[in-house]
Amino acid sequence: ATSTVAGAELATSSPLKYGKFEASIQYAGMDGVISSFFLWKPGSETSTVYWNELDFEKDGITRNGDCKLQLNLINGMPGPENHEQLVNVSKICTEFHTYAFEWTPDYAKWTVDGVEVRNMTGSVVDEFNQHVEDGMTFHFNVWPGDSTFGGNFSMYELPLYQYIDWVRYSSYSGPGNFTLQWQEDFTRGSLPEGWFLGAWPSPLGHSMHRPENVVFTADMAVLALTQTWDVPTASSIPPP
């Protein structure tokens, strides 16, 4: 299926260590589709590098049709060792919400619209931080799952879109102290400086991340999941 479905990944180039990592997102709907915002230490997928990753993942849908939101801290040498938790946040695929990681030397906290939904402390976070080196980068992606993760995917329900309105980073300078460093509003209509596009198979191998599937339009970054023949454009993408 890698040859029949195209997904997308958008990421920053320079690692950042500790701080508040935020984004305003409307995730891609449908069962069997993973739509995400995560922090990632480059090289974590290799056997010789300690795995460092924090996730917000829209992971398929519930029986009543709501999109599921899963949080994860992934670590290990080699990884991945998962520390997953599903949380109840409504309308993540039909409305924008502000998703944030507060990552500090002492804790990892996940918030949605400023409300804490998970907070990890203790030995797992301590070990995670001991191995994170220069830090992690922002990543966003959309890709097909399957019955092992994400649900029942049908490429005939494509295209689907993940919309990102803005991304923001604030540095950490002590307990409770975060200082805004930059905000990307995607107003230029093109790939911002310091960002790059994925061009590799998606995690389960059911699609290929394709640079053309990230479109900058209407002051947003849009990640498209399409059949391979369908190359999205600013005019083909519907408003969120």
KELOKE-708009 format. One line per field, with one value per residue (C-alpha): residue number from 1; residue in three letters; x, y, z. Coordinates in nm, 3 decimals. Example, Ala and Ser with C-alpha at 12.3 -4.5 7.8 and 13.67 -1.06 7.14 Angstrom:
2
k: c(1;2)
r: c(ALA;SER)
px: c(1.230;1.367)
py: c(-0.450;-0.106)
pz: c(0.780;0.714)
***
This chain:
240
k: c(1;2;3;4;5;6;7;8;9;10;11;12;13;14;15;16;17;18;19;20;21;22;23;24;25;26;27;28;29;30;31;32;33;34;35;36;37;38;39;40;41;42;43;44;45;46;47;48;49;50;51;52;53;54;55;56;57;58;59;60;61;62;63;64;65;66;67;68;69;70;71;72;73;74;75;76;77;78;79;80;81;82;83;84;85;86;87;88;89;90;91;92;93;94;95;96;97;98;99;100;101;102;103;104;105;106;107;108;109;110;111;112;113;114;115;116;117;118;119;120;121;122;123;124;125;126;127;128;129;130;131;132;133;134;135;136;137;138;139;140;141;142;143;144;145;146;147;148;149;150;151;152;153;154;155;156;157;158;159;160;161;162;163;164;165;166;167;168;169;170;171;172;173;174;175;176;177;178;179;180;181;182;183;184;185;186;187;188;189;190;191;192;193;194;195;196;197;198;199;200;201;202;203;204;205;206;207;208;209;210;211;212;213;214;215;216;217;218;219;220;221;222;223;224;225;226;227;228;229;230;231;232;233;234;235;236;237;238;239;240)
r: c(ALA;THR;SER;THR;VAL;ALA;GLY;ALA;GLU;LEU;ALA;THR;SER;SER;PRO;LEU;LYS;TYR;GLY;LYS;PHE;GLU;ALA;SER;ILE;GLN;TYR;ALA;GLY;MET;ASP;GLY;VAL;ILE;SER;SER;PHE;PHE;LEU;TRP;LYS;PRO;GLY;SER;GLU;THR;SER;THR;VAL;TYR;TRP;ASN;GLU;LEU;ASP;PHE;GLU;LYS;ASP;GLY;ILE;THR;ARG;ASN;GLY;ASP;CYS;LYS;LEU;GLN;LEU;ASN;LEU;ILE;ASN;GLY;MET;PRO;GLY;PRO;GLU;ASN;HIS;GLU;GLN;LEU;VAL;ASN;VAL;SER;LYS;ILE;CYS;THR;GLU;PHE;HIS;THR;TYR;ALA;PHE;GLU;TRP;THR;PRO;ASP;TYR;ALA;LYS;TRP;THR;VAL;ASP;GLY;VAL;GLU;VAL;ARG;ASN;MET;THR;GLY;SER;VAL;VAL;ASP;GLU;PHE;ASN;GLN;HIS;VAL;GLU;ASP;GLY;MET;THR;PHE;HIS;PHE;ASN;VAL;TRP;PRO;GLY;ASP;SER;THR;PHE;GLY;GLY;ASN;PHE;SER;MET;TYR;GLU;LEU;PRO;LEU;TYR;GLN;TYR;ILE;ASP;TRP;VAL;ARG;TYR;SER;SER;TYR;SER;GLY;PRO;GLY;ASN;PHE;THR;LEU;GLN;TRP;GLN;GLU;ASP;PHE;THR;ARG;GLY;SER;LEU;PRO;GLU;GLY;TRP;PHE;LEU;GLY;ALA;TRP;PRO;SER;PRO;LEU;GLY;HIS;SER;MET;HIS;ARG;PRO;GLU;ASN;VAL;VAL;PHE;THR;ALA;ASP;MET;ALA;VAL;LEU;ALA;LEU;THR;GLN;THR;TRP;ASP;VAL;PRO;THR;ALA;SER;SER;ILE;PRO;PRO;PRO)
px: c(0.000;0.303;0.274;-0.098;-0.129;0.066;0.090;0.284;0.530;0.635;0.916;1.163;1.536;1.696;1.656;1.526;1.580;1.302;1.024;0.665;0.595;0.251;0.042;-0.314;-0.439;-0.747;-0.660;-0.756;-1.071;-1.176;-1.098;-0.764;-0.589;-0.311;-0.281;-0.023;0.189;0.504;0.848;1.134;1.505;1.669;1.807;1.578;1.470;1.822;1.938;2.241;2.052;1.832;1.469;1.315;0.961;0.652;0.321;-0.025;-0.181;-0.528;-0.559;-0.868;-1.222;-1.443;-1.758;-1.971;-1.758;-1.550;-1.179;-0.955;-0.660;-0.367;-0.072;0.261;0.612;0.840;1.190;1.441;1.780;1.690;1.327;1.044;0.914;0.562;0.387;0.048;-0.265;-0.597;-0.766;-1.115;-1.101;-1.396;-1.409;-1.035;-1.107;-1.375;-1.237;-0.901;-0.756;-0.425;-0.205;0.104;0.390;0.547;0.877;1.115;1.395;1.131;0.818;0.646;0.298;0.039;-0.228;-0.523;-0.653;-0.448;-0.602;-0.368;-0.458;-0.147;0.160;0.452;0.727;0.970;1.223;1.091;1.110;1.447;1.594;1.431;1.595;1.936;1.955;1.792;2.124;2.056;1.679;1.391;1.229;0.867;0.699;0.352;0.237;-0.061;-0.059;-0.268;-0.290;-0.435;-0.603;-0.290;-0.290;-0.542;-0.833;-0.971;-0.826;-0.994;-0.814;-1.151;-1.238;-0.946;-0.849;-0.818;-0.643;-0.468;-0.475;-0.209;-0.288;0.028;0.323;0.495;0.803;0.875;1.201;1.219;1.405;1.284;0.967;0.664;0.877;0.838;0.953;0.816;1.099;0.913;0.577;0.526;0.195;0.251;0.159;0.416;0.244;0.562;0.788;0.928;1.300;1.419;1.153;1.167;0.931;0.932;1.003;1.010;0.768;0.517;0.555;0.353;0.460;0.111;0.199;0.489;0.536;0.546;0.664;0.388;0.131;0.217;0.044;0.073;-0.255;-0.489;-0.223;-0.209;0.007;-0.212;-0.097;-0.286;-0.345;-0.437;-0.431;-0.100;-0.257;-0.415;-0.161;-0.314;-0.297;-0.403;-0.717;-0.810;-0.792;-1.124;-1.137;-1.131)
py: c(0.000;0.227;0.294;0.377;0.620;0.941;1.103;1.394;1.500;1.853;1.917;2.168;2.120;2.242;2.052;2.242;2.135;2.200;2.453;2.481;2.342;2.446;2.416;2.498;2.192;2.029;1.662;1.444;1.238;0.884;0.546;0.391;0.727;0.855;1.235;1.372;1.638;1.503;1.592;1.377;1.342;1.294;0.944;0.783;0.515;0.366;0.088;0.282;0.595;0.630;0.688;1.021;1.108;1.281;1.242;1.376;1.125;1.113;0.736;0.624;0.670;0.539;0.331;0.645;0.812;1.048;1.085;0.930;1.119;0.919;1.062;0.887;0.914;0.679;0.596;0.311;0.196;0.071;0.185;0.209;0.157;0.302;0.480;0.534;0.698;0.771;1.095;1.223;1.540;1.611;1.744;1.715;1.644;1.910;2.207;2.370;2.320;2.432;2.134;2.186;1.990;2.143;1.959;2.045;1.880;1.766;1.672;1.621;1.772;1.756;2.029;2.093;2.451;2.522;2.236;1.965;1.619;1.431;1.496;1.253;1.276;1.035;0.782;0.743;1.118;1.142;0.869;1.025;1.360;1.208;1.075;1.358;1.527;1.849;1.813;1.738;1.885;1.962;1.705;1.673;1.387;1.199;0.835;0.515;0.274;-0.077;-0.322;-0.330;0.049;0.309;0.099;0.005;0.217;0.263;0.461;0.521;0.767;0.989;1.270;1.374;1.676;1.785;2.164;2.354;2.721;2.813;2.666;2.828;2.763;2.913;2.842;2.719;2.917;2.762;2.630;2.792;3.024;2.999;3.276;3.304;3.260;3.232;3.170;3.041;3.152;3.006;3.336;3.320;3.043;2.837;2.624;2.845;2.871;2.613;2.356;2.050;1.797;1.421;1.185;0.837;0.549;0.606;0.408;0.100;0.112;0.171;0.506;0.722;1.069;1.300;1.664;1.767;1.657;1.952;2.263;2.614;2.794;3.037;3.109;2.741;2.436;2.153;1.790;1.580;1.205;1.115;0.842;0.871;0.999;1.287;1.567;1.838;2.208;2.525;2.533;2.167;2.175;2.263;2.503;2.331)
pz: c(0.000;0.028;-0.345;-0.340;-0.046;0.018;0.360;0.502;0.770;0.865;1.113;1.250;1.197;1.521;1.850;2.151;2.511;2.764;2.730;2.618;2.272;2.141;1.826;1.720;1.531;1.382;1.337;1.039;1.096;1.001;1.152;1.070;1.037;1.263;1.282;1.520;1.690;1.853;1.982;1.856;1.917;1.576;1.530;1.787;1.540;1.524;1.756;1.882;1.991;2.300;2.193;2.305;2.192;2.333;2.147;2.090;1.848;1.704;1.691;1.498;1.626;1.903;1.850;1.857;1.590;1.803;1.728;1.995;2.144;2.277;2.468;2.483;2.619;2.427;2.545;2.561;2.441;2.195;2.193;2.157;2.509;2.521;2.807;2.645;2.782;2.612;2.721;2.662;2.453;2.225;1.868;1.798;1.428;1.377;1.574;1.643;1.990;2.139;2.223;2.437;2.585;2.893;2.911;3.193;3.393;3.645;3.452;3.118;3.102;2.824;2.805;2.574;2.560;2.872;3.073;3.200;3.067;3.180;3.395;3.427;3.687;3.845;3.722;3.366;3.302;3.478;3.256;2.948;3.023;3.100;2.742;2.544;2.456;2.258;2.278;2.043;1.733;1.644;1.415;1.265;1.046;0.903;0.791;0.770;1.059;1.061;1.296;1.515;1.564;1.459;1.335;0.995;0.716;0.379;0.111;-0.055;0.225;0.120;0.094;0.459;0.609;0.929;0.969;1.167;1.234;1.428;1.619;1.915;2.129;2.473;2.654;3.015;3.278;3.603;3.768;3.606;3.390;3.013;2.778;2.424;2.172;1.842;1.678;1.324;1.168;0.818;0.654;0.372;0.177;0.161;0.379;0.658;0.719;0.969;0.873;0.646;0.484;0.527;0.235;0.385;0.455;0.735;1.061;0.959;0.597;0.455;0.292;0.183;0.327;0.025;0.038;-0.204;0.057;0.281;0.147;0.289;0.230;0.406;0.672;0.769;0.711;0.582;0.590;0.336;0.329;-0.028;-0.285;-0.469;-0.791;-0.598;-0.547;-0.324;-0.405;-0.228;-0.446;-0.387;-0.006;0.160;0.454;0.795)
***
